[in-house]
Amino acid sequence: MTSPAKIYGLVLSGGKSTRMGTDKGLIAYHGIPQREYLYNMLNGICEKTFMSIRNEQAEEFSSDINTIIDKDVFKGPFNGLLSAHNQYPKVAWLVLACDLPLINKSALEELIAERDVESFSTAMALKENPLPEPLCAIWEPKGLSTAISYLEGGAGSCPRKFLINNKTKLVFPTEISVLMNANSKEEYRKALNKLAAI
């Protein structure tokens, strides 16, 4: 039996953050920009970690942060994820979006412990709404290869829809708050209140 693919970390920080009105990756929920906070967290548990960025963001990062520039071949989150896959096609990617202010290391360790290498992805989900969270997930190489065919076939560009229709292992985190999304000013304020109560 072949050994499982290595896990690299990927912080998706190339989005435009239109709804929030400011770059979600720069919000300092934990004292430093969220994208750096997530990068450091992934760096502690993955073999290697990268920041997924737009070309014009490159000058914002120091040389000690690994970056992968979006190739702009696909739309939405698949853009960054598949740009990373294209550069390192034999590794699995633990991907995190910058809109997860409450995600923590213990939740990611749960995700890694529950990894199913036979699935296309191992994704976090909530029991009361068991839909995969594609941007808090481990994507296996074969899942990403299949996603390219899926996108090129015109089936849409939604990573969640792709995971729903393909073999995905769901992991229900002990702390359900870790999957709280903050994509608007209101959600940002809610996240701050939750962090203040921790």
Secondary structure, 3 states (H helix, E strand, C coil): CCCCCCEEEEEECCCCCCCCCCCHHHCCCCCCCHHHHHHHHHHCCCCEEEEEECHHHHHHCCCCCCEEECCCCCCCHHHHHHHHHHHCCCCEEEEEECCCCCCCHHHHHHHHHCCCCCCCEEEEEECCEEEEEEEEEEECHHHHHHHHHHHHCCCCCCHHHHHHCCCEEEECCCCHHHHCCCCCHHHHHHHHHHHHHC
